[in-house]
Amino acid sequence: MSGLQRAVILLGPPGAGKGTQAQRIAERYHLPHLSTGDMLRDHIQRNTELGRKAKPLMERGELVPDDIVLSMVEERISQPDCANGFVFDGFPRTLAQAEDLERICRLHEFDYTIVLHMVVDPDLLMRRLTGRRICKAGGHIYNIYDRPPKVAGICDIDGSELVHRPDDTEPVIRGRLMAYETQTRPLVDYYKGQGLLIAVDAMADADAVTAAIAKTLDRAEKEQ
Ligand code: ADP
């Protein structure tokens, strides 16, 4: 399957599985996986000015201001590897971001946006997030309860160390879920109104969710 000429957006609360699925879709369709969370963490690690601004907000589970995120995204989308499309994970997260993404897509002549709404029972989210472990080298995602690595603390794929994200602790998770409800959930109606939203049952196991998403994207491609 060649690249899709489109912007694929994964929309859903923290813990819905956006990162896991975005990685897999990106691989399957040969598209870059753009995670604003990963981009921000990279800035923090490199101790850039942007990273220093974002760090305290992320530690509290609050959103980073739109202007910071938007300039970062715009710069990334302009790279040649995004010419055939991209998979967004964690962006847009506010109405202002969604409106600006529309402008950027028009500018780059992406006329096809598909929004996958990852629908999940809120009770599941805390378990998924507190149990989440991420590989240091490749960002591969595990869950100590539901999807443990073969050897505790070690990535099955590249053997690197698994880490617990500092914002995957209960009090911060609560803040992130609240930020989702107040600032991001309105995007569900926004994209529904534009006829771009496709609901995905994100409660199934990860492979079943990937299969459902692939079916949806393949069908959408044929209809185009
Ligand atoms: P999750 O979706 O599991 O919360 P992310 O890695 O996507 O994890 O985001 C981690 C944090 O990074 C968020 O809590 C927020 O502070 C910041 N962030 C990521 N993407 C955005 C965005 N598009 N707008 C504002 N803040 C963002």
Residues whose N, C-alpha, C, O or C-beta is under 5 A from the ligand:
A	BS01	ADP	P14 G15 T36 G37 D38 L57 M58 G61 E62 L63 V64 V69 D89 G90 F91 P92 R93 R176
